[in-house]
Amino acid sequence: MFSLNRPALSALSAALLAAGALQAAPSPPALPAVKAGILTGHIVLDGDLNAPAWRHAPVITLTQQNPHPGAPTPFTTTVRILRGQRHLYFGIVCTDPDPAKIAVHTLQRDGDQSHDDNVMIVLDTFHQHKLAYVFQVNAGGAMADGLISPGYANPNSNSPVDYSWNGYWEAAVRRSASGWSAEIAINTRSLQFNNRNAVWGLNVSRYVPRKQLTLTWSGINLNANPTNLQWEGTLAGMRGLSQGGGLEFDPYAVTEYSDAKHGTASWTGFDLKYNFTPELAGRFTYHTDFSEAQANSLQVNASPYPQSIPETRAFFLDGANIFTFGHNLGQNFIPFYSRSIGLVNGETVPLDEGVKLLGHTDGWTLGLLDTQMAGTSVSNATNLFAGRASYNINSQWRVGTLVTQGDPTGQGSNTLTAFDSTWSTSTFRGDKNLNLSAWDARSSGNTLPSGTPNGYGFDLEYPNDLWYADLNYNFYGDALDPALGFIQRPGTKQTSTDITYQPRPGANSDLSWVRQFFFNANWYYVTGLDNRVQSDDWSFNPLQFTTQTGWQWNTQISANHEVLAAPYAIVPGVTIPAGSYHFITSHINMNSPSSNPLVFGFSGEAGNLYNGHYHDFFPNVSWAAPGGHFTTSLVSGVIWIYTPQGNGIVRVSELNLGYSFTPNLTLSTLTQYNNISRNVSENAILQWIIQPNRIFYLVWNHGLTLNPNLLQGQQIITGNTVIAKLVWGMY
């Protein structure tokens, strides 16, 4: 929770030339293919594959991918695939030699299954190796679904899967003396695809957390990953699937009691979705409501630079992967930052209506968003637009453009035009991954500061099992100012390098109890446009490893040179003067195996900080009851800061409680406390999924802050609200 946030030809032209030269690389290795069987009869989803329809279904077998690719394993996994007119069915049997140790930590929809026994299906319906749907089921029957897109990294887990998308599908599991099995039925009306194409991309995987074991169908290689679409296999026999009538109408009604507004209010609205073609979907929202959005966790960050905040609102999350830009930009630069819509200077602004157009063809991907914000005391009524188009030149090379227009305050004009190019392969040096990307952007409008309105950058990444390496350079002009985007440090040149050696000790080694070591070195160098140093930071991980049983240990040493151009209030009452500072910090953290019901750990830092010194300690503990119905986690920490200008202390605590009556009926609560605002906040959400598109929410909020960055910006604290919302979709 605490960090210092270290974070000629144009770069785009150079990347295009380099990608053009590299596209002659060898074609991907032969990957498996299967043809879906035709459903005859009827399947009742109960997790039992004894129905006659399964007897003649094609069968594929998963193979160990990690830690010993291709090696035999007692965790035998078979997958049967059938297709009907409107559904795609998967029947998966997971053998386990010790079923009592199967791990289930959550039953919540879209809950974190990374520590659970689970199976995952990846469907690339256009067979482009760029975008895909993900369907995931754990051994308790919890369902999670999402989207994979180039360059996307989940801000909570760094996963390439965006779990905000929700499709129409069902799943059931059954435990047995030999393991567990799952039946999955995916309604094809919630997918976009060309029903004239017979071949889709496919991968299926299984994860056994207590063994840190991954089995997959395609990509049996330590450099592969089930979510890396360059390693996907093919699923044939998909021509002629139905996509339904294409019309979905989701009206909702909301009733809210607020003590701040001294009464009760009610309103209605709706979302309308229509498939103009099998590949092109439109969505219209009226009186958009975000009352069921999860609250943000408080963040403690000693950096003087602004921090981005993850999006939690469903309307903006739908199709968000299409708007993903560039590769490895992180939060340094987000050309389209959806939280700039409906939130102005920490104040919420009503969204009257919005329109989205989301499309995929054999080569193109298109996303258009247009919203109308109401006028308030902090902004004028205004129209805001974002558009993203990308084209797959081939299965490895993708180019795109992004345009945003509008000023959330409604007080001027602002336009950003940006281009990016990404080339990815899994056949570099035979079986290695390599990514090359670049971007170029320019701002225009009557509200820009004076200076250079351009920006550009490139990234070269070698993400493989034994070695990970990354070289990144970005130039941000001092007038590169996207009103609908986020830029952390305009007017800078930033270079970063990262290299990690990740050996795995052999079975006969004295260190065989270690699964993998991680020896890392990182350099982050920032100058102004005048080439004067602003940051020159080095970090080293002299000892980091994961054991065969799942224990994790990490140590890090950092040497920092930071230049503050202006005084910086690091905590209330303590302001660091402008100047140049050199300081060294050390970090340590440990976590017990995450597959266990009880998980605990800690992180701690100590060292100098600007002209003073500090130390912090953040212990954490979590527990999941057998079966995953009840879960709880607690993280609490203290930061002590000592400087010549004064001393400060920060205390933060976060408690998560969840109870799942069934996978479709869950109650989750988030309680937070900090001594800066001296505030206890509460967010509680009861969610009942009556059907995939019919959901009831009951929400209680108390003392929430609209800015989760605790040490940055004004903390506007809300009062008490109770909200009931019913969505009753029809299609």
C-alpha positions in Angstrom: 0.0 0.0 0.0 3.0 2.3 0.5 5.4 3.1 -2.4 7.7 5.7 -3.7 6.2 5.2 -7.3 9.5 4.7 -9.2 7.8 4.2 -11.7 15.3 11.6 -36.2 12.3 9.1 -36.9 9.4 9.2 -34.6 9.1 6.2 -32.3 6.0 5.1 -34.2 7.7 5.2 -37.6 10.7 3.3 -36.2 8.4 0.6 -34.8 6.5 0.3 -38.0 9.7 -0.2 -40.0 11.1 -2.7 -37.4 7.8 -4.6 -37.3 7.8 -4.7 -41.1 11.3 -6.2 -41.1 10.4 -8.7 -38.4 7.2 -10.1 -39.9 9.3 -12.5 -41.9 9.9 -14.4 -38.6 9.1 -18.1 -38.7 5.5 -19.0 -38.4 4.2 -20.3 -35.1 4.8 -23.9 -34.2 2.0 -26.4 -35.0 -0.7 -26.0 -32.4 -3.6 -28.4 -31.7 -7.0 -28.3 -33.4 -10.3 -29.9 -32.5 -13.8 -29.8 -34.2 -16.8 -29.3 -31.9 -19.3 -32.1 -31.9 -23.0 -31.5 -32.8 -25.3 -31.7 -29.9 -27.9 -34.4 -30.1 -30.3 -34.7 -27.3 -30.5 -32.5 -24.2 -28.0 -31.5 -21.5 -29.1 -30.6 -18.0 -26.4 -28.6 -16.3 -25.6 -30.4 -13.0 -21.9 -31.0 -13.2 -22.4 -34.7 -14.1 -21.2 -35.8 -17.5 -23.3 -39.0 -17.6 -25.9 -37.5 -20.1 -26.0 -39.5 -23.4 -25.2 -36.4 -25.3 -21.6 -36.3 -24.0 -20.8 -39.9 -25.0 -20.0 -39.0 -28.6 -18.5 -35.6 -28.0 -14.9 -35.0 -29.2 -12.4 -35.3 -26.3 -9.2 -33.3 -25.7 -6.7 -33.9 -22.9 -4.8 -31.2 -21.0 -1.1 -31.5 -20.6 1.1 -30.2 -17.8 2.5 -26.7 -18.8 4.0 -25.5 -15.5 6.3 -26.4 -13.8 7.3 -29.4 -15.9 6.0 -29.1 -19.5 4.8 -32.3 -21.0 5.5 -34.4 -17.8 2.9 -36.9 -16.6 0.7 -35.8 -13.7 -2.0 -37.5 -11.6 -4.2 -34.5 -12.2 -5.7 -35.9 -15.4 -8.0 -33.5 -17.1 -10.3 -34.2 -20.1 -12.5 -31.7 -22.0 -15.6 -32.5 -24.2 -16.9 -29.9 -26.6 -20.4 -29.8 -28.2 -22.3 -27.1 -30.0 -26.0 -26.5 -30.5 -27.7 -23.8 -32.4 -27.4 -21.2 -29.7 -25.0 -22.6 -27.2 -21.5 -23.9 -26.9 -21.0 -26.7 -24.3 -17.9 -27.8 -22.4 -17.8 -30.8 -20.1 -14.6 -31.0 -18.1 -13.5 -33.8 -15.7 -10.7 -33.0 -13.3 -9.1 -35.9 -11.5 -7.5 -35.2 -8.1 -5.6 -37.8 -6.1 -6.5 -36.0 -2.8 -9.9 -34.2 -3.3 -10.0 -33.1 0.3 -7.2 -30.6 -0.5 -9.1 -28.9 -3.3 -9.0 -25.1 -2.7 -12.0 -22.8 -2.9 -11.7 -19.3 -1.6 -14.6 -17.6 -3.2 -18.1 -18.2 -4.6 -18.7 -14.6 -5.7 -19.3 -13.8 -9.4 -16.1 -12.4 -10.9 -14.3 -13.1 -7.6 -10.5 -13.7 -7.5 -10.0 -17.3 -8.4 -6.2 -17.1 -8.8 -5.8 -19.1 -5.5 -8.5 -21.7 -6.3 -8.7 -24.9 -8.2 -10.3 -23.7 -11.4 -10.7 -24.3 -15.2 -10.5 -21.6 -17.8 -11.8 -21.4 -21.4 -10.3 -18.8 -23.8 -12.3 -18.2 -27.0 -10.9 -16.0 -29.8 -14.1 -15.9 -31.9 -12.4 -14.0 -34.8 -9.2 -16.1 -34.6 -7.1 -12.9 -34.7 -4.8 -13.7 -31.8 -5.6 -10.3 -30.4 -9.0 -10.3 -28.5 -10.7 -13.1 -26.7 -13.4 -14.0 -24.2 -12.5 -15.8 -20.9 -14.8 -18.1 -19.0 -13.6 -19.4 -15.6 -15.2 -21.7 -13.1 -13.7 -22.9 -9.8 -14.3 -26.1 -7.9 -17.1 -24.5 -5.8 -19.1 -23.4 -8.9 -18.2 -19.7 -8.8 -18.1 -18.1 -12.3 -15.9 -15.4 -13.7 -15.8 -14.0 -17.2 -13.8 -11.3 -18.9 -11.9 -10.1 -22.0 -8.3 -10.3 -23.2 -6.9 -7.4 -25.2 -3.5 -6.3 -26.3 -1.6 -4.3 -23.7 -4.3 -4.6 -21.0 -3.1 -5.2 -17.4 -5.7 -5.6 -14.7 -4.8 -2.8 -12.1 -5.6 -5.2 -9.2 -3.7 -8.3 -10.3 -1.6 -7.3 -13.4 -3.6 -10.1 -15.2 -4.2 -9.6 -19.0 -7.9 -10.4 -18.3 -10.4 -7.6 -17.7 -13.1 -9.3 -15.6 -15.6 -6.4 -16.0 -17.3 -7.9 -19.0 -20.3 -10.2 -18.2 -21.7 -12.7 -20.7 -24.8 -14.9 -20.8 -23.6 -18.4 -19.7 -24.2 -21.0 -17.0 -22.0 -23.5 -15.2 -22.4 -26.3 -12.6 -19.8 -28.3 -10.8 -19.9 -31.6 -9.0 -17.4 -33.0 -6.5 -16.6 -36.7 -6.4 -14.2 -39.2 -4.7 -11.9 -38.8 -7.7 -11.9 -35.0 -8.0 -14.5 -32.7 -9.6 -16.2 -32.0 -12.9 -17.8 -29.0 -14.5 -20.5 -28.4 -17.2 -20.5 -25.1 -19.0 -23.0 -23.7 -21.4 -22.1 -20.4 -23.2 -25.0 -18.6 -24.9 -23.6 -17.4 -28.2 -26.0 -14.4 -28.2 -23.6 -12.6 -25.8 -20.6 -13.1 -28.1 -19.5 -11.2 -31.2 -18.3 -13.3 -34.1 -18.8 -13.8 -37.8 -21.1 -16.8 -38.1 -19.7 -17.5 -41.6 -16.3 -18.4 -40.1 -15.9 -22.0 -39.2 -12.7 -21.7 -37.1 -12.2 -19.9 -33.7 -9.1 -19.7 -31.5 -9.3 -21.9 -28.4 -7.4 -22.7 -25.3 -8.5 -24.6 -22.1 -6.5 -24.7 -18.9 -6.7 -26.0 -15.4 -4.9 -24.6 -12.3 -4.1 -26.7 -9.1 -3.0 -24.0 -6.6 -1.5 -26.3 -3.9 0.9 -27.6 -6.5 1.2 -24.4 -8.4 0.4 -26.6 -11.4 -1.0 -25.5 -14.7 -2.3 -27.8 -17.4 -3.3 -26.5 -20.8 -4.4 -27.8 -24.2 -2.3 -25.6 -26.3 1.1 -24.0 -25.6 3.0 -26.7 -23.6 6.0 -24.4 -22.9 7.2 -22.5 -19.8 7.2 -19.3 -22.0 3.6 -19.9 -22.9 0.5 -18.9 -20.9 -3.1 -19.8 -21.4 -4.0 -16.1 -21.8 -1.2 -15.5 -24.4 -3.2 -15.7 -27.6 -0.1 -16.3 -29.7 -0.2 -19.9 -28.3 -3.9 -20.6 -28.9 -5.2 -23.7 -30.7 -8.1 -23.9 -33.1 -11.7 -24.9 -32.7 -13.4 -25.9 -36.0 -17.1 -26.5 -36.8 -18.4 -23.2 -35.6 -20.1 -21.9 -38.8 -23.8 -21.1 -38.6 -24.1 -20.4 -34.9 -27.1 -18.2 -34.0 -26.6 -14.8 -32.4 -30.3 -14.2 -31.6 -32.4 -11.2 -32.6 -29.6 -8.8 -31.5 -31.8 -6.7 -29.2 -31.3 -6.4 -25.4 -33.3 -4.0 -23.3 -32.2 -3.6 -19.7 -34.4 -1.1 -17.7 -33.7 -0.4 -14.1 -35.3 1.3 -11.2 -33.4 2.9 -8.2 -34.6 4.1 -4.8 -32.1 6.0 -2.6 -32.2 7.3 0.9 -29.5 9.9 1.7 -29.0 11.8 4.9 -27.0 14.4 3.0 -30.0 15.0 0.8 -32.4 14.8 3.7 -34.8 12.3 2.1 -35.6 9.7 -0.5 -35.3 9.9 -4.2 -36.3 7.5 -7.0 -35.4 7.4 -10.7 -35.4 5.0 -13.6 -33.2 4.5 -16.6 -32.2 1.9 -19.1 -29.5 0.4 -21.2 -30.3 -0.7 -24.8 -28.0 -3.0 -26.8 -28.5 -3.8 -30.4 -26.4 -5.9 -32.8 -26.5 -4.1 -36.1 -24.5 -6.9 -37.6 -23.0 -10.1 -36.0 -19.8 -8.1 -35.6 -21.1 -4.6 -34.7 -23.0 -3.9 -31.4 -24.4 -0.6 -30.2 -25.3 0.4 -26.7 -27.3 3.3 -25.5 -27.7 4.3 -21.9 -30.2 6.8 -20.4 -29.9 8.3 -16.9 -26.8 6.2 -16.3 -26.6 4.9 -12.8 -23.4 3.7 -11.0 -24.9 3.0 -7.5 -23.7 -0.7 -7.5 -20.1 0.1 -8.3 -17.5 -1.2 -5.8 -15.8 1.4 -3.6 -12.1 2.0 -4.1 -9.5 0.9 -1.6 -7.5 3.7 0.0 -4.0 4.0 -1.3 -1.1 5.4 0.6 1.6 6.8 -1.7 4.5 9.1 -0.8 5.0 10.3 -4.4 4.3 13.9 -5.2 2.9 12.9 -8.6 -0.8 12.1 -9.2 -2.1 8.5 -9.2 -4.7 7.1 -11.5 -7.7 5.4 -10.0 -9.2 2.1 -11.4 -12.6 2.3 -13.1 -15.4 0.5 -11.3 -18.5 1.7 -13.2 -20.1 -0.9 -15.4 -21.0 1.3 -18.4 -17.4 2.4 -18.9 -16.0 -1.1 -18.1 -18.1 -2.7 -20.9 -15.8 -2.8 -23.9 -13.0 -1.0 -22.0 -10.4 -3.4 -23.4 -11.0 -2.1 -26.9 -9.8 1.4 -25.8 -6.6 0.0 -24.3 -3.7 1.9 -25.9 0.0 1.1 -26.3 2.0 -1.5 -24.3 3.6 -1.2 -20.9 2.6 2.5 -20.4 1.1 1.7 -17.0 -0.3 4.8 -15.3 2.3 7.1 -16.7 0.1 7.9 -19.7 -3.6 6.8 -20.2 -4.8 8.6 -23.4 -8.5 7.7 -22.6 -9.1 7.7 -18.8 -12.8 7.0 -18.4 -12.9 8.3 -14.8 -12.6 11.8 -16.2 -16.2 11.4 -17.3 -18.8 12.0 -14.5 -16.2 13.1 -12.0 -14.9 16.6 -12.0 -12.5 17.9 -9.3 -13.7 15.1 -7.0 -17.3 15.9 -7.5 -19.8 13.6 -9.2 -21.5 14.9 -12.2 -24.7 13.3 -13.6 -24.4 11.5 -17.0 -27.6 12.1 -18.9 -27.0 9.7 -21.7 -24.3 7.8 -23.5 -23.8 5.9 -26.7 -21.3 3.1 -27.5 -20.4 1.3 -30.7 -18.3 -1.8 -30.3 -17.3 -3.8 -33.3 -15.0 -6.6 -34.5 -14.4 -7.8 -38.0 -11.8 -10.2 -39.4 -9.2 -7.4 -39.3 -10.7 -4.3 -37.6 -11.7 -3.5 -34.0 -13.7 -0.4 -33.4 -14.9 1.4 -30.2 -16.8 4.7 -30.2 -18.1 6.4 -27.0 -20.2 9.6 -26.8 -21.6 10.9 -23.6 -23.6 14.0 -22.5 -22.8 15.3 -19.0 -25.2 17.6 -17.2 -24.3 21.0 -16.0 -23.4 21.4 -12.3 -21.8 23.9 -9.9 -18.4 22.5 -10.9 -18.9 22.1 -14.7 -20.9 23.2 -17.6 -23.1 20.8 -19.6 -20.8 19.2 -22.2 -20.4 16.5 -24.8 -17.5 14.1 -24.5 -16.2 11.7 -27.2 -13.7 8.9 -27.4 -13.0 6.7 -30.4 -10.6 3.8 -30.9 -9.9 1.8 -34.1 -7.2 -0.8 -34.7 -6.3 -3.1 -37.6 -4.5 -6.4 -37.6 -2.1 -6.4 -40.4 -1.4 -10.1 -39.6 -1.6 -12.3 -36.6 1.5 -10.6 -35.1 1.3 -6.9 -36.1 -1.5 -4.6 -34.9 -1.8 -0.8 -35.6 -4.3 1.6 -34.2 -5.5 5.1 -33.6 -7.3 6.8 -30.7 -9.1 10.2 -30.6 -10.7 12.0 -27.7 -12.6 15.3 -27.8 -14.1 17.4 -25.1 -13.3 19.1 -21.8 -15.1 17.6 -18.7 -15.4 21.1 -17.2 -17.2 22.3 -20.3 -15.1 25.4 -20.4 -13.0 24.9 -23.6 -12.1 22.6 -26.4 -9.6 19.8 -26.2 -8.6 17.1 -28.7 -6.1 14.2 -28.5 -5.0 12.2 -31.5 -2.8 9.2 -30.9 -1.4 6.3 -32.9 0.1 3.0 -31.7 1.7 -0.1 -33.2 2.3 -3.5 -31.5 4.2 -6.5 -32.9 4.2 -9.7 -30.9 5.5 -13.1 -31.6 6.0 -16.4 -29.8 8.5 -17.8 -32.2 11.5 -15.5 -31.5 14.6 -17.8 -31.3 12.2 -20.7 -31.8 9.9 -20.6 -28.8 10.4 -17.2 -27.1 8.0 -14.3 -26.7 8.9 -10.9 -28.0 6.9 -7.7 -28.0 7.8 -4.4 -29.8 5.5 -1.4 -29.6 5.5 2.3 -30.1 3.1 5.2 -29.9 2.7 8.9 -31.0 0.2 11.5 -29.7 -0.6 15.2 -30.0 -3.0 17.5 -28.1 -4.8 20.5 -29.5 -7.4 23.0 -28.2 -7.8 26.4 -26.6 -7.1 25.3 -23.0 -3.6 23.9 -23.5 -0.6 25.3 -21.6 2.2 26.7 -23.8 4.9 24.4 -24.9 5.2 21.1 -26.9 1.9 19.3 -27.4 3.4 16.1 -28.7 4.4 12.8 -27.1 5.9 9.5 -28.3 7.5 6.4 -27.0 8.5 2.8 -27.6 8.8 -0.4 -25.6 10.8 -3.6 -26.3 9.8 -6.5 -24.1 11.2 -10.0 -23.8 8.7 -11.8 -21.4 9.9 -15.3 -20.9 10.4 -17.8 -18.1 14.1 -17.8 -17.6 14.7 -14.2 -18.5 12.4 -11.2 -18.5 13.7 -7.9 -20.0 12.1 -4.6 -20.9 13.4 -1.4 -22.3 11.0 1.6 -22.3 11.4 5.2 -23.5 8.7 7.9 -23.5 8.7 11.6 -24.3 5.8 13.7 -22.9 5.6 17.3 -24.1 4.8 20.0 -21.5 1.6 20.8 -23.5 0.5 17.2 -24.0 -2.7 17.7 -22.0 -5.5 15.2 -22.8 -8.6 16.4 -21.0 -10.1 12.9 -21.2 -6.9 11.2 -20.4 -4.4 10.9 -17.6 -0.7 11.9 -17.7 1.4 11.6 -14.5 4.4 13.8 -15.4 4.0 16.0 -18.4 7.1 17.8 -19.7 9.4 14.9 -19.1 11.6 12.3 -20.9 11.4 8.9 -19.2 13.6 5.9 -19.6 13.2 2.6 -17.7 15.0 -0.7 -18.0 14.0 -3.9 -16.2 15.8 -7.3 -16.3 15.0 -10.3 -14.2 16.8 -13.7 -14.1 14.4 -16.4 -13.0 16.1 -19.8 -12.6 14.4 -22.9 -11.4 16.6 -25.3 -9.3 16.8 -28.8 -10.5 15.2 -31.8 -8.8 18.6 -33.0 -7.5 19.7 -29.6 -6.3 20.2 -28.7 -2.7 17.8 -25.9 -3.4 15.1 -28.1 -4.9 12.7 -26.8 -2.2 12.6 -23.6 -4.2 10.2 -23.4 -7.2 11.8 -20.3 -8.8 14.2 -17.5 -8.0 13.8 -13.9 -9.2 16.9 -11.7 -9.3 15.8 -8.3 -10.6 17.4 -5.0 -11.4 15.5 -1.9 -12.5 16.5 1.6 -13.5 14.1 4.6 -13.9 15.5 7.8 -15.2 13.5 11.0 -15.8 14.6 14.4 -17.0 12.7 17.6 -17.9 12.6 18.8 -21.5 15.7 20.8 -20.6 17.5 17.5 -19.9 17.9 18.3 -16.1 17.5 15.2 -13.9 14.2 14.9 -12.0 14.5 11.2 -11.0 17.3 8.7 -11.1 16.2 5.6 -9.3 17.8 2.1 -9.1 16.3 -0.9 -7.4 17.6 -4.4 -6.9 16.1 -7.7 -5.6 19.0 -9.6 -4.2 16.8 -12.4 -2.9 13.3 -13.2 -4.1 11.8 -16.7 -4.4 8.7 -18.9 -4.3 9.0 -22.3 -2.6 7.5 -25.6 -4.0 4.8 -25.3 -1.4 3.9 -21.7 -2.2 5.7 -19.5 0.4 6.9 -16.2 -1.1 9.8 -14.1 0.1 11.2 -10.9 -1.4 13.9 -8.3 -0.5 14.6 -5.1 -2.3 17.1 -2.3 -2.0 16.5 1.0 -3.8 18.9 4.0 -4.4 17.0 7.1 -5.3 17.9 10.6 -6.6 14.8 12.8 -6.6 14.5 16.5 -7.4 11.5 18.4 -6.0 10.8 21.5 -8.1 8.4 22.8 -5.4 7.7 22.2 -1.7 5.8 18.9 -1.2 3.4 18.2 1.7 4.2 14.6 2.3 1.7 14.3 5.1 -0.5 16.9 6.8 1.8 19.3 8.7 5.1 18.1 7.2 6.3 19.8 4.0 9.6 18.9 2.3 11.4 21.9 0.8 12.2 22.0 -2.9 15.7 20.7 -3.7 17.8 17.7 -4.7 17.7 14.6 -2.5 19.6 11.3 -2.4 18.3 8.4 -0.3 18.4 4.6 0.1 15.5 2.4 1.2 15.1 -1.3 1.8 12.0 -3.4 1.5 11.0 -6.9 2.7 7.8 -8.9 2.3 6.6 -12.5 3.0 3.4 -14.4 2.2 2.3 -17.9 3.2 0.9 -20.2 0.5 -2.2 -18.6 -1.0 -3.9 -22.0 -1.6 -4.3 -22.5 2.2 -7.6 -21.5 3.9 -5.6 -19.2 6.2 -3.1 -16.9 4.5 -0.9 -14.4 6.2 2.1 -12.2 5.5 3.6 -8.8 5.9 5.5 -6.0 4.1 7.9 -3.5 5.6 10.1 -0.7 4.4 12.8 1.5 6.1 15.4 4.0 5.1 15.8 7.6 4.2 13.1 9.7 2.5 14.0 13.0 1.0 15.7 14.9 3.9 14.3 12.6 6.6 13.8 8.9 7.3 10.8 6.6 7.7 9.8 3.0 8.3 6.5 1.2 7.9 4.9 -2.2 8.6 1.8 -3.7 7.0 0.7 -7.1 8.2 -2.1 -8.9 6.4 -4.2 -12.0 7.1 -7.1 -13.7 5.2 -9.3 -16.7 5.8 -11.8 -18.6 3.7 -14.2 -21.0 5.3 -14.4 -24.5 3.8 -16.3 -24.3 0.5 -15.6 -20.6 0.1 -19.0 -19.4 1.5 -17.4 -17.0 4.0 -14.3 -15.0 3.4 -12.5 -12.3 5.3 -9.2 -10.4 4.9 -7.6 -7.7 7.0 -4.6 -5.5 6.2 -3.5 -2.8 8.6 -0.4 -0.7 8.7 1.5 2.2 10.1 4.0 4.6 8.5 6.3 6.7 10.6 8.0 9.7 9.0 10.7 11.8 10.6 12.0 15.0 9.0 13.6 18.3 10.1 10.3 20.0 9.2 8.4 17.8 11.6 7.2 14.2 12.1 4.1 12.4 10.9 2.3 9.1 11.3 -0.2 7.5 9.0 -2.5 4.6 10.0 -4.6 2.7 7.6 -6.8 -0.4 8.0 -8.9 -2.3 5.5 -11.3 -5.1 6.4 -13.1 -7.2 3.7 -15.9 -9.5 4.6 -18.0 -11.6 2.2 -20.6 -14.3 2.4 -22.0 -16.2 -0.5 -25.3 -17.9 0.1 -25.0 -19.3 -3.4 -22.7 -18.3 -6.3 -25.7 -16.1 -7.4 -26.4 -14.5 -4.0 -23.6 -12.7 -2.3 -23.0 -10.1 0.4 -19.7 -8.2 0.4 -18.5 -5.4 2.7 -15.5 -3.1 2.7 -14.6 -1.2 5.9 -11.7 1.2 5.9 -10.1 3.6 8.5 -7.4 6.2 8.2 -6.1 8.8 10.7 -5.6 11.5 8.0 -9.3 12.1 7.5 -10.1 10.4 10.9 -12.9 8.6 9.1 -14.4 5.1 9.1 -16.0 4.2 5.8 -18.3 1.4 4.9 -19.4 -0.1 1.5 -21.8 -3.1 1.7 -23.4 -4.6 -1.4 -25.9 -7.5 -1.6 -26.1 -8.9 -5.1 -28.7 -11.3 -6.3 -28.3 -12.6 -9.8 -31.8 -13.8 -10.6 -30.9 -14.5 -14.2 -27.8 -13.4 -16.1 -29.4 -10.1 -17.1 -31.8 -9.7 -14.1 -30.0 -8.5 -11.0 -31.1 -7.0 -7.7 -28.7 -4.8 -5.6 -29.0 -3.5 -2.1 -26.2 -1.0 -1.2 -25.2 0.8 1.9 -22.5 3.5 1.9 -21.1 5.3 4.9 -18.4 7.9 4.9 -16.9 7.1 1.5 -14.2 9.3 0.1 -14.3 10.1 -3.6 -10.5 10.3 -3.8 -8.9 7.0 -2.6 -5.3 8.5 -2.8 -5.1 9.3 0.8 -2.1 11.7 0.8 -3.1 13.4 -2.5 -6.0 15.8 -3.1 -9.0 16.8 -1.1 -10.8 14.1 0.8 -14.5 14.8 0.2 -16.4 12.4 2.5 -20.0 11.4 1.8 -22.6 10.7 4.5 -25.0 7.7 4.7 -26.9 6.3 1.7 -29.0 3.2 1.2 -29.8 2.2 -2.3 -32.0 -0.5 -3.8 -31.6 -1.1 -7.6 -33.4 -3.7 -9.8 -32.2 -4.4 -13.4 -34.7 -6.4 -15.3 -33.3 -7.3 -18.7 -35.2 -8.6 -21.7 -33.9 -10.1 -24.9 
